[in-house]
Each structure stands twice: as C-alpha cells, then as structure tokens.
Amino acid sequence: MEWDYGAYEGRTSAEIRADRPGWLLWRDGVVDGEALTEVSQRADRVVALARSVPGDVLAFAHGHLLRVVCSRWLGLAPEHASLFALDPGALGVLGWEREVAVVVRWNHGGDDPLD
C-alpha cells in the first residue's frame, strides 16, 4: 500500500506549496494522513520479511514507499529516502555485497536489459 497522503491525496507538490511555501514531503509530511514514521514501520516489515526468506524476493509497490524501503534496507533514516529518485515503472535491485546491504541497481527503466 502506498503512503496515505491524507488531505494531500491527488494534489501536486506545486498545489500544496501554494498553501505551504517550501513544503517537502520528506521533511514536513502530510495533513490527516500517514506520518513518515508509520511508512517506515511498514517498510521495516517488508525488509525484515525479505531478509528472512532464503533466495531472491520480488516486490512491487508505489514510488515513495519503495524509496523508504530502499533507505531502510541500507539502514538509513526514513527521511533519507528523499535521496533515491525513482521514476514510474522503474526497477530497483537491493542486495548484498558480502555482508553489507547495498543498492545493486536503482531507477532502471526503459528497454535496457537488467543483465
């Protein structure tokens, strides 16, 4: 499930900033919706589940949630998800380099093979 944007559901960033100049989702959150800490808790459950399964895991979700999952996979604070741009329909691969959680591939899209 994507982030519950509450009163901001269906509004663009520009529309929200008309009411709240300088607003940033990752810093300022939403009105009457889900707090970033709540989104992060859900992402943490996804990360824990993925790490508990032997072998590969395939997951699909919306962009903001996937950005939080990526941040939490790496052990970063949820607000650092703002650093991981993700285009619609793009693919990301999270994995391991030895025992360190890493981003293997991010924001991959188009007709390029994943090889």
C-alpha positions as a Markdown table, in Angstrom:
| # | Residue | x | y | z |
|---|---|---|---|---|
| 1 | Met | 0.0 | 0.0 | 0.0 |
| 2 | Glu | 1.3 | 3.5 | -0.9 |
| 3 | Trp | 1.7 | 6.3 | 1.6 |
| 4 | Asp | -1.6 | 7.6 | 2.9 |
| 5 | Tyr | -1.3 | 11.2 | 1.8 |
| 6 | Gly | -4.5 | 12.3 | 3.7 |
| 7 | Ala | -5.6 | 15.8 | 2.7 |
| 8 | Tyr | -2.8 | 15.9 | 0.1 |
| 9 | Glu | -4.1 | 12.9 | -1.9 |
| 10 | Gly | -4.3 | 13.8 | -5.5 |
| 11 | Arg | -2.6 | 17.2 | -5.1 |
| 12 | Thr | 0.6 | 18.1 | -6.8 |
| 13 | Ser | 3.6 | 19.4 | -4.9 |
| 14 | Ala | 3.1 | 22.8 | -6.5 |
| 15 | Glu | -0.5 | 22.9 | -5.3 |
| 16 | Ile | 0.5 | 22.0 | -1.8 |
| 17 | Arg | 3.3 | 24.6 | -1.8 |
| 18 | Ala | 0.7 | 27.3 | -2.8 |
| 19 | Asp | -0.7 | 26.8 | 0.7 |
| 20 | Arg | 2.6 | 25.8 | 2.4 |
| 21 | Pro | 5.6 | 27.5 | 0.8 |
| 22 | Gly | 8.7 | 25.4 | 0.9 |
| 23 | Trp | 6.9 | 22.3 | 1.7 |
| 24 | Leu | 8.8 | 19.0 | 1.3 |
| 25 | Leu | 7.1 | 15.6 | 1.8 |
| 26 | Trp | 10.1 | 14.0 | 3.4 |
| 27 | Arg | 10.6 | 16.8 | 5.9 |
| 28 | Asp | 7.1 | 18.2 | 6.5 |
| 29 | Gly | 4.8 | 15.2 | 6.0 |
| 30 | Val | 1.1 | 15.4 | 5.2 |
| 31 | Val | -2.1 | 16.6 | 6.9 |
| 32 | Asp | -4.5 | 14.0 | 8.1 |
| 33 | Gly | -2.5 | 11.1 | 6.6 |
| 34 | Glu | 0.3 | 8.7 | 7.5 |
| 35 | Ala | 3.4 | 10.0 | 9.2 |
| 36 | Leu | 6.8 | 9.1 | 7.7 |
| 37 | Thr | 7.5 | 7.1 | 10.9 |
| 38 | Glu | 4.4 | 4.9 | 10.1 |
| 39 | Val | 5.5 | 4.4 | 6.5 |
| 40 | Ser | 9.0 | 3.5 | 7.8 |
| 41 | Gln | 7.5 | 0.9 | 10.1 |
| 42 | Arg | 5.7 | -0.7 | 7.2 |
| 43 | Ala | 8.9 | -0.6 | 5.1 |
| 44 | Asp | 10.8 | -2.2 | 8.0 |
| 45 | Arg | 8.4 | -5.1 | 8.0 |
| 46 | Val | 9.0 | -5.6 | 4.2 |
| 47 | Val | 12.8 | -5.5 | 4.7 |
| 48 | Ala | 12.6 | -8.0 | 7.6 |
| 49 | Leu | 10.4 | -10.3 | 5.6 |
| 50 | Ala | 12.7 | -10.1 | 2.5 |
| 51 | Arg | 15.7 | -10.9 | 4.7 |
| 52 | Ser | 14.0 | -13.9 | 6.4 |
| 53 | Val | 13.4 | -15.7 | 3.1 |
| 54 | Pro | 16.2 | -17.8 | 1.5 |
| 55 | Gly | 16.9 | -16.7 | -2.0 |
| 56 | Asp | 15.5 | -13.8 | -4.0 |
| 57 | Val | 12.4 | -11.8 | -3.3 |
| 58 | Leu | 10.3 | -9.8 | -5.8 |
| 59 | Ala | 8.2 | -7.0 | -4.6 |
| 60 | Phe | 6.0 | -4.4 | -6.3 |
| 61 | Ala | 4.9 | -1.1 | -4.8 |
| 62 | His | 4.5 | 2.6 | -5.4 |
| 63 | Gly | 7.4 | 5.0 | -5.6 |
| 64 | His | 7.5 | 6.8 | -2.3 |
| 65 | Leu | 7.1 | 3.5 | -0.4 |
| 66 | Leu | 9.9 | 1.8 | -2.4 |
| 67 | Arg | 12.2 | 4.8 | -1.7 |
| 68 | Val | 11.6 | 4.3 | 2.0 |
| 69 | Val | 12.2 | 0.5 | 1.6 |
| 70 | Cys | 15.5 | 1.3 | -0.1 |
| 71 | Ser | 16.5 | 3.7 | 2.7 |
| 72 | Arg | 15.6 | 1.2 | 5.4 |
| 73 | Trp | 17.3 | -1.7 | 3.6 |
| 74 | Leu | 20.5 | 0.3 | 3.8 |
| 75 | Gly | 20.0 | 1.1 | 7.5 |
| 76 | Leu | 19.4 | 4.8 | 6.8 |
| 77 | Ala | 16.8 | 7.0 | 8.4 |
| 78 | Pro | 13.5 | 7.1 | 6.5 |
| 79 | Glu | 13.9 | 10.8 | 5.5 |
| 80 | His | 16.9 | 9.8 | 3.5 |
| 81 | Ala | 14.5 | 8.2 | 1.1 |
| 82 | Ser | 14.4 | 11.6 | -0.5 |
| 83 | Leu | 17.8 | 10.9 | -2.0 |
| 84 | Phe | 16.6 | 8.0 | -4.1 |
| 85 | Ala | 14.8 | 9.3 | -7.2 |
| 86 | Leu | 12.5 | 6.7 | -8.7 |
| 87 | Asp | 10.7 | 7.1 | -12.0 |
| 88 | Pro | 7.3 | 5.5 | -12.6 |
| 89 | Gly | 7.7 | 1.9 | -13.7 |
| 90 | Ala | 11.4 | 1.8 | -12.9 |
| 91 | Leu | 13.1 | -1.1 | -11.3 |
| 92 | Gly | 15.4 | -1.3 | -8.3 |
| 93 | Val | 17.5 | -4.2 | -7.1 |
| 94 | Leu | 18.6 | -4.3 | -3.5 |
| 95 | Gly | 21.1 | -6.9 | -2.4 |
| 96 | Trp | 24.3 | -7.7 | -0.6 |
| 97 | Glu | 28.0 | -7.1 | -1.1 |
| 98 | Arg | 29.3 | -9.7 | 1.2 |
| 99 | Glu | 27.5 | -8.9 | 4.4 |
| 100 | Val | 26.8 | -5.3 | 3.6 |
| 101 | Ala | 23.3 | -4.2 | 2.3 |
| 102 | Val | 23.7 | -2.4 | -0.9 |
| 103 | Val | 21.8 | -0.9 | -3.9 |
| 104 | Val | 22.7 | -3.1 | -6.8 |
| 105 | Arg | 20.6 | -1.2 | -9.4 |
| 106 | Trp | 18.2 | 1.7 | -9.0 |
| 107 | Asn | 15.8 | 3.6 | -11.2 |
| 108 | His | 16.3 | 1.2 | -14.0 |
| 109 | Gly | 13.7 | 1.6 | -16.8 |
| 110 | Gly | 13.1 | 1.6 | -20.5 |
| 111 | Asp | 14.1 | -1.2 | -22.8 |
| 112 | Asp | 17.5 | -1.8 | -21.3 |
| 113 | Pro | 18.0 | -5.4 | -20.0 |
| 114 | Leu | 18.7 | -5.9 | -16.4 |
| 115 | Asp | 21.6 | -8.3 | -17.1 |
